């Protein structure tokens, strides 16, 4: 099998080939490293490559198979870690020149779990500075390009991982999602990206152990592969005070499900958010797919407008805590939007945050009641299609000015404020060939149900099989 084709097999299929010894781990890792050499110089997805250690780990993984040792769920699969996750002995920059030479002494918990499951890391993937924004560029490594159109952004902040996946450099990727950082790049790169329920994928080390706005999670080229990654990343750990007790094994079941009669709420713009016409066109086609699945699709929406202010306040509060010391010592090395967000946090008061949290609780119950009526809520992932890579963010949508650098992704971060599990699934392409996804939101902690609905949608549409043109030639 040509290495290009091998790299585009599903992660589950690659794992089966390894276990049946039809391919060796060394063959698989070598094929993916060849893919990195082929495409990464153009796209800039993997910014710190650990090829030598990956090949050494592959040899040991083959030796384990030969000895018939017990092996993990990701044995021999090539992965790469977002450059916000700590990686022991491997550079972690957070996309900042301040940390360009930073070598951690521990692994972040999601990295540790992948390693314990037998995955082999090829290195670190690009992210915007401190993960701020959904356009992947920084002054340390530069810009990551969209593989479907080199003039467009790949999204972010897990953009490097998305591009590595879309071009077959890795089998699975990890990331984080505060305002859409797993869903947005998946949406822009024709992938599946999931924001799990709060606490489903525990994180450590973590300065804010009780913080519920940001989560870690997976991206993949298929829902089945994403469920495999969820089974590894999920599960309790007492280093995280908000970790859910359910084991990751809850995702190790067939995803097929009869959805006939399932009630789905459908909204194109959450009651009037500006939306590019091409997104609307794809959404309407996606609605027909849910109807073909037998779902009872109803035009309905919940007023989440106040969730935006709440999200922005908690984002600023978090940014101030993490960035404030750097405003004094390294302000000249911080990008403008990070400075702005941290300074927004400086001005927040205790009473403001208390009222914001009270309002968030009120909206949570509004959302809970809404999701008691509907099992799923379907809406756009983003309000725009992939925009110019030369823009740090869109300044307007259909003539409506964007006041901040993340206003264009309200359909994503309004959901973040509620904490519901949500997934981006490939739903079609624009006339110029740019990917557009659909966002499926589930009820409180209903991650498995979200995967089942996403799987059903994927099986009908098969949009995720369409590779970037750069990858169609071996």
C-alpha positions as CSV (number, residue, x, y, z in Angstrom):
1,X,0.0,0.0,0.0
2,X,1.4,3.5,-0.9
3,X,2.3,5.4,2.2
4,X,-0.1,8.2,1.4
5,X,-3.0,5.7,1.3
6,X,-1.8,4.0,4.5
7,X,-1.8,7.4,6.3
8,X,-5.4,8.0,5.3
9,X,-6.7,4.8,6.8
10,X,-8.8,5.4,9.9
11,X,-7.1,5.2,13.2
12,X,-9.2,2.2,14.1
13,X,-8.2,0.4,10.9
14,X,-4.5,1.3,11.4
15,X,-4.7,-0.1,14.9
16,X,-6.3,-3.4,13.6
17,X,-3.5,-3.8,11.0
18,X,-0.9,-3.4,13.8
19,X,-2.6,-5.9,16.1
20,X,-2.9,-8.4,13.3
21,X,0.7,-7.8,12.4
22,X,-0.2,-7.0,8.8
23,X,1.9,-3.8,9.2
24,X,4.6,-3.0,11.7
25,X,4.5,0.1,13.9
26,X,7.8,1.1,12.4
27,X,6.2,1.0,8.9
28,X,3.3,3.1,10.1
29,X,5.4,5.7,11.8
30,X,7.8,5.9,8.9
31,X,4.9,6.4,6.5
32,X,3.6,9.3,8.6
33,X,7.0,10.9,8.9
34,X,7.3,10.7,5.2
35,X,3.9,12.5,5.0
36,X,5.3,15.2,7.4
37,X,8.3,15.7,5.2
38,X,6.1,15.9,2.1
39,X,3.5,18.4,3.3
40,X,4.6,20.1,6.5
41,X,7.1,22.5,4.9
42,X,4.2,24.0,2.9
43,X,1.5,23.9,5.6
44,X,3.5,24.4,8.9
45,X,1.3,22.2,11.0
46,X,3.9,20.4,13.2
47,X,6.3,23.0,14.6
48,X,8.5,20.7,16.8
49,X,9.2,17.4,15.2
50,X,10.5,14.5,17.3
51,X,11.2,12.0,14.5
52,X,14.2,10.2,16.1
53,X,12.4,9.5,19.3
54,X,9.3,8.4,17.4
55,X,11.2,5.9,15.4
56,X,12.8,4.5,18.5
57,X,9.4,4.2,20.2
58,X,8.1,2.4,17.1
59,X,10.8,-0.2,17.4
60,X,10.0,-0.8,21.1
61,X,6.3,-1.0,20.2
62,X,7.1,-3.7,17.6
63,X,9.2,-5.5,20.2
64,X,6.2,-5.4,22.7
65,X,4.0,-7.1,20.0
66,X,6.6,-9.7,19.4
67,X,6.8,-10.5,23.1
68,X,3.0,-10.5,23.2
69,X,3.0,-7.9,26.0
70,X,-0.3,-6.2,27.0
71,X,-0.8,-3.2,24.7
72,X,-3.0,-0.1,24.9
73,X,-5.9,1.1,22.8
74,X,-3.6,3.4,20.7
75,X,-0.6,1.1,20.4
76,X,1.7,2.4,17.7
77,X,-0.6,5.1,16.4
78,X,1.1,8.4,15.4
79,X,-0.2,11.5,17.2
80,X,1.0,15.0,17.9
81,X,0.2,17.3,20.7
82,X,-1.0,20.9,20.7
83,X,1.7,23.3,21.8
84,X,-0.3,24.4,24.8
85,X,0.0,20.9,26.4
86,X,3.1,20.2,28.4
87,X,5.4,17.5,27.0
88,X,8.1,16.2,29.2
89,X,11.5,16.8,27.6
90,X,10.0,18.3,24.5
91,X,9.7,22.0,23.8
92,X,6.4,23.7,24.7
93,X,6.2,27.3,23.7
94,X,2.5,28.2,24.0
95,X,3.1,30.0,20.7
96,X,4.9,32.7,22.6
97,X,8.4,34.0,22.1
98,X,8.6,34.4,25.9
99,X,8.6,30.5,26.1
100,X,10.4,29.7,22.9
101,X,13.0,27.6,24.7
102,X,10.7,26.2,27.4
103,X,11.3,22.4,28.2
104,X,8.7,21.0,30.6
105,X,9.6,18.3,33.1
106,X,6.1,16.7,33.1
107,X,3.4,15.7,30.6
108,X,0.0,17.2,30.7
109,X,-2.6,14.6,31.7
110,X,-4.1,14.2,28.1
111,X,-0.6,13.6,26.8
112,X,0.1,11.2,29.6
113,X,-3.0,9.2,28.8
114,X,-2.2,8.9,25.1
115,X,1.3,7.8,25.9
116,X,0.0,5.2,28.4
117,X,-2.3,3.9,25.7
118,X,0.6,3.3,23.4
119,X,0.4,6.3,21.1
120,X,3.6,7.6,19.6
121,X,4.2,11.3,19.4
122,X,5.7,12.9,16.4
123,X,5.9,16.3,18.1
124,X,4.0,19.5,18.7
125,X,1.3,21.2,16.6
126,X,1.0,24.9,16.0
127,X,-1.3,27.2,18.0
128,X,-1.9,31.0,18.2
129,X,-0.1,32.8,21.1
130,X,-1.5,31.3,24.4
131,X,-4.3,29.8,22.3
132,X,-5.9,33.2,21.9
133,X,-8.0,33.4,18.7
134,X,-9.2,31.1,16.0
135,X,-6.5,31.9,13.4
136,X,-3.3,29.8,13.9
137,X,-0.3,32.1,13.7
138,X,2.4,33.3,16.1
139,X,5.7,35.0,16.1
140,X,7.7,31.9,17.0
141,X,6.7,29.5,14.2
142,X,4.6,31.6,11.8
143,X,1.2,30.7,10.2
144,X,-0.4,27.4,9.6
145,X,-2.2,27.2,6.2
146,X,-5.5,25.6,5.3
147,X,-4.8,22.5,3.2
148,X,-7.9,23.0,1.1
149,X,-6.8,26.5,0.1
150,X,-3.4,27.9,1.1
151,X,-4.7,31.4,1.0
152,X,-7.2,30.7,3.8
153,X,-6.9,30.1,7.6
154,X,-7.2,26.7,9.1
155,X,-9.0,28.1,12.1
156,X,-7.7,27.6,15.7
157,X,-6.6,27.5,18.2
158,X,-6.0,23.8,17.6
159,X,-5.2,24.6,14.0
160,X,-1.9,22.8,13.7
161,X,-3.4,19.5,14.9
162,X,-6.3,19.9,12.4
163,X,-4.0,20.4,9.4
164,X,-1.8,17.5,10.5
165,X,-4.9,15.3,10.6
166,X,-6.3,16.6,7.3
167,X,-3.1,15.8,5.4
168,X,-2.4,12.4,7.0
169,X,0.6,13.4,9.1
170,X,-1.0,11.9,12.2
171,X,-3.8,9.5,12.9
172,X,-5.4,11.4,15.8
173,X,-4.9,14.8,17.4
174,X,-5.6,16.5,20.7
175,X,-6.5,20.1,21.5
176,X,-8.4,22.4,23.8
177,X,-11.6,24.3,23.4
178,X,-12.5,27.5,25.2
179,X,-14.5,29.3,22.6
180,X,-14.5,26.7,19.8
181,X,-10.8,25.8,19.5
182,X,-11.6,22.1,18.7
183,X,-14.8,22.7,16.7
184,X,-13.6,25.7,14.6
185,X,-10.4,24.1,13.0
186,X,-12.3,20.9,12.5
187,X,-15.0,22.9,10.7
188,X,-12.4,24.7,8.5
189,X,-10.4,21.5,7.7
190,X,-13.2,19.0,7.0
191,X,-12.7,17.0,10.2
192,X,-14.5,15.9,13.3
193,X,-13.8,17.9,16.4
194,X,-15.5,17.6,19.8
195,X,-15.9,19.8,22.8
196,X,-16.6,17.2,25.5
197,X,-18.6,17.9,28.6
198,X,-16.8,19.8,31.4
199,X,-14.7,17.3,33.3
200,X,-15.1,14.5,30.8
201,X,-11.4,14.9,29.8
202,X,-9.6,15.9,33.0
203,X,-6.6,18.2,32.7
204,X,-3.4,18.6,34.9
205,X,-1.3,20.5,35.6
206,X,-3.9,23.3,35.7
207,X,-3.7,26.6,37.5
208,X,-7.5,26.9,37.5
209,X,-8.6,23.4,38.6
210,X,-12.2,24.4,39.0
211,X,-12.5,26.4,35.8
212,X,-15.3,25.1,33.6
213,X,-15.1,27.2,30.5
214,X,-12.1,25.5,28.8
215,X,-11.9,21.8,28.1
216,X,-9.5,19.4,26.5
217,X,-10.6,16.9,23.8
218,X,-10.0,15.2,20.5
219,X,-10.0,15.7,16.7
220,X,-10.2,12.9,14.1
221,X,-11.0,12.2,10.5
222,X,-14.1,10.1,11.5
223,X,-16.5,9.9,14.4
224,X,-15.4,6.3,15.0
225,X,-11.8,7.4,15.4
226,X,-12.9,10.3,17.6
227,X,-14.8,7.9,19.9
228,X,-11.6,5.8,20.2
229,X,-9.7,8.9,21.3
230,X,-12.4,9.8,23.7
231,X,-12.2,6.4,25.3
232,X,-8.5,7.1,26.1
233,X,-8.7,10.7,27.1
234,X,-11.8,10.3,29.4
235,X,-12.1,9.0,32.9
236,X,-11.6,10.1,36.5
237,X,-8.3,11.4,37.9
238,X,-8.0,12.9,41.4
239,X,-5.6,15.5,40.1
240,X,-8.6,17.2,38.5
241,X,-11.3,18.3,41.0
242,X,-13.9,18.4,38.3
243,X,-13.2,15.1,36.6
244,X,-16.3,13.0,35.9
245,X,-16.3,9.5,37.4
246,X,-17.5,7.7,34.3
247,X,-14.7,5.6,32.7
248,X,-13.5,6.1,29.2
249,X,-14.8,2.6,28.3
250,X,-18.3,4.1,28.0
251,X,-17.2,5.1,24.4
252,X,-16.2,1.6,23.5
253,X,-19.5,0.6,22.0
254,X,-21.0,0.5,18.5
255,X,-22.2,4.0,17.5
256,X,-25.1,2.8,15.3
257,X,-28.5,4.0,16.6
258,X,-32.0,4.2,15.2
259,X,-32.8,8.0,15.3
260,X,-36.4,7.7,13.9
261,X,-38.6,10.2,15.8
262,X,-35.6,11.8,17.6
263,X,-36.5,15.5,18.2
264,X,-33.9,18.0,16.9
265,X,-34.0,21.8,17.2
266,X,-32.6,23.5,14.2
267,X,-31.3,27.1,14.0
268,X,-29.3,28.8,11.3
269,X,-28.4,32.0,13.2
270,X,-29.5,31.8,16.8
271,X,-32.1,34.4,16.3
272,X,-30.3,36.9,14.1
273,X,-26.5,36.5,14.3
274,X,-24.9,37.6,11.0
275,X,-24.1,34.5,8.8
276,X,-22.3,34.2,5.5
277,X,-24.7,32.9,2.8
278,X,-22.5,29.9,2.0
279,X,-22.8,28.7,5.6
280,X,-26.6,29.0,5.4
281,X,-26.7,27.0,2.2
282,X,-24.7,24.1,3.8
283,X,-26.9,24.2,6.9
284,X,-30.1,23.9,4.9
285,X,-28.7,20.8,3.1
286,X,-27.6,19.4,6.5
287,X,-31.2,19.8,7.8
288,X,-32.5,17.6,5.0
289,X,-30.0,14.9,6.1
290,X,-31.3,14.9,9.7
291,X,-34.8,14.5,8.3
292,X,-33.7,11.6,6.1
293,X,-32.4,10.0,9.3
294,X,-36.0,10.0,10.5
295,X,-35.5,12.9,13.0
296,X,-38.3,15.3,13.8
297,X,-36.5,18.5,12.9
298,X,-38.1,21.7,14.3
299,X,-37.1,25.3,13.7
300,X,-36.5,26.5,17.2
301,X,-33.8,28.2,19.2
302,X,-32.9,29.4,22.7
303,X,-32.0,32.9,23.6
304,X,-28.3,32.7,24.4
305,X,-27.4,36.3,23.8
306,X,-26.5,36.9,27.5
307,X,-24.1,33.9,27.3
308,X,-21.8,36.0,25.1
309,X,-21.2,38.6,27.8
310,X,-20.7,35.9,30.5
311,X,-18.2,34.0,28.3
312,X,-16.2,37.2,27.6
313,X,-16.0,38.1,31.3
314,X,-14.8,34.7,32.3
315,X,-12.4,34.6,29.4
316,X,-11.0,38.0,30.4
317,X,-10.8,36.9,34.1
318,X,-8.8,33.8,33.1
319,X,-6.5,35.7,30.7
320,X,-5.7,38.4,33.4
321,X,-4.7,35.7,35.9
322,X,-2.4,34.0,33.4
323,X,-1.0,37.0,31.5
324,X,-0.9,39.8,34.1
325,X,2.6,39.1,35.3
326,X,3.8,39.2,31.7
327,X,2.2,42.6,31.1
328,X,4.9,44.0,33.4
329,X,7.9,41.9,32.4
330,X,7.3,41.1,28.7
331,X,4.5,43.3,27.3
332,X,6.6,44.1,24.2
333,X,6.5,40.3,23.3
334,X,2.7,39.9,23.6
335,X,0.3,40.3,20.7
336,X,-2.3,43.1,20.9
337,X,-5.3,40.9,21.4
338,X,-3.7,39.0,24.3
339,X,-2.9,42.4,26.0
340,X,-6.4,43.7,25.3
341,X,-8.0,40.6,26.8
342,X,-5.8,40.6,29.9
343,X,-6.5,44.3,30.5
344,X,-10.2,43.6,30.2
345,X,-9.8,41.2,33.1
346,X,-7.9,43.8,35.2
347,X,-11.0,46.0,35.3
348,X,-13.4,43.2,36.5
349,X,-14.9,43.4,40.0
350,X,-16.0,40.7,42.4
351,X,-19.7,41.8,42.2
352,X,-19.5,41.8,38.4
353,X,-18.3,38.2,38.4
354,X,-20.8,37.1,41.0
355,X,-23.7,38.5,38.9
356,X,-22.3,36.9,35.8
357,X,-22.2,33.5,37.4
358,X,-25.7,33.9,38.7
359,X,-26.8,34.8,35.2
360,X,-24.9,31.8,33.8
361,X,-26.8,29.5,36.2
362,X,-30.1,31.0,35.0
363,X,-29.2,30.4,31.4
364,X,-28.0,26.9,32.2
365,X,-31.4,26.0,33.5
366,X,-33.0,27.7,30.4
367,X,-30.8,25.5,28.2
368,X,-31.5,22.4,30.4
369,X,-35.3,22.9,29.9
370,X,-34.8,23.4,26.2
371,X,-32.8,20.2,25.9
372,X,-35.5,18.3,27.8
373,X,-37.7,19.1,24.8
374,X,-35.1,18.3,22.2
375,X,-32.4,15.6,22.3
376,X,-30.1,17.6,20.0
377,X,-29.6,21.2,18.9
378,X,-28.2,21.7,15.4
379,X,-26.6,25.0,14.4
380,X,-23.6,26.3,12.5
381,X,-20.1,25.8,13.9
382,X,-19.0,29.2,12.7
383,X,-20.7,32.2,11.1
384,X,-18.1,32.4,8.3
385,X,-16.3,30.1,5.9
386,X,-12.5,30.0,6.1
387,X,-11.3,33.6,5.6
388,X,-8.0,35.0,4.3
389,X,-4.9,33.8,6.1
390,X,-3.7,37.4,5.9
391,X,-6.4,38.5,8.3
392,X,-6.1,38.0,12.1
393,X,-9.9,37.8,12.3
394,X,-12.9,38.9,10.1
395,X,-13.8,42.5,10.6
396,X,-17.4,42.2,9.5
397,X,-20.0,39.6,8.4
398,X,-22.6,40.7,5.9
399,X,-21.9,44.4,6.8
400,X,-22.1,43.8,10.5
401,X,-19.0,45.0,12.3
402,X,-17.2,42.6,14.6
403,X,-16.4,44.4,17.8
404,X,-13.8,41.9,19.1
405,X,-11.4,39.4,17.6
406,X,-13.7,36.5,18.4
407,X,-17.2,38.0,17.7
408,X,-17.4,36.0,14.5
409,X,-17.6,32.7,16.4
410,X,-20.5,33.3,18.7
411,X,-22.3,30.2,17.5
412,X,-19.4,28.3,19.1
413,X,-18.7,30.2,22.3
414,X,-22.3,30.7,23.3
415,X,-22.4,26.9,23.6
416,X,-19.1,26.9,25.6
417,X,-20.7,29.0,28.2
418,X,-23.4,26.4,28.8
419,X,-21.0,23.5,29.1
420,X,-23.0,21.1,26.8
421,X,-21.1,18.6,24.7
422,X,-20.8,19.7,21.1
423,X,-19.3,18.3,17.9
424,X,-18.3,19.7,14.5
425,X,-18.9,17.2,11.6
426,X,-18.2,17.8,7.9
427,X,-21.4,18.9,6.2
428,X,-20.3,20.1,2.7
429,X,-18.3,22.5,0.7
430,X,-18.6,25.9,-0.7
431,X,-18.6,26.5,-4.5
432,X,-14.8,27.2,-4.2
433,X,-14.2,23.9,-2.4
434,X,-13.9,25.2,1.2
435,X,-15.1,22.8,4.0
436,X,-18.2,23.7,6.1
437,X,-19.3,21.7,9.1
438,X,-22.4,21.4,11.2
439,X,-22.5,21.7,15.0
440,X,-24.5,19.1,16.9
441,X,-25.1,20.0,20.6
442,X,-26.4,17.4,23.1
443,X,-27.9,17.6,26.5
444,X,-26.0,17.9,29.8
445,X,-23.2,15.3,29.8
446,X,-24.7,13.4,26.8
447,X,-21.4,13.0,25.0
448,X,-22.2,9.5,23.7
449,X,-25.5,10.5,22.2
450,X,-23.7,13.4,20.4
451,X,-21.2,10.9,19.0
452,X,-24.1,8.6,17.9
453,X,-25.9,11.4,16.1
454,X,-22.7,12.6,14.5
455,X,-21.9,9.1,13.3
456,X,-25.3,8.7,11.7
457,X,-24.9,12.0,9.9
458,X,-21.4,11.1,8.7
459,X,-22.5,7.7,7.4
460,X,-25.1,9.3,5.2
461,X,-23.0,12.3,3.9
462,X,-19.4,10.9,3.7
463,X,-18.0,14.4,3.2
464,X,-15.1,13.7,5.5
465,X,-13.6,11.3,2.9
466,X,-12.9,14.2,0.5
467,X,-9.1,15.0,0.9
468,X,-7.4,18.2,0.2
469,X,-6.0,18.4,-3.4
470,X,-2.5,18.5,-2.0
471,X,-3.0,14.9,-0.7
472,X,-4.6,13.3,-3.7
473,X,-1.3,12.4,-5.3
474,X,0.8,9.8,-3.5
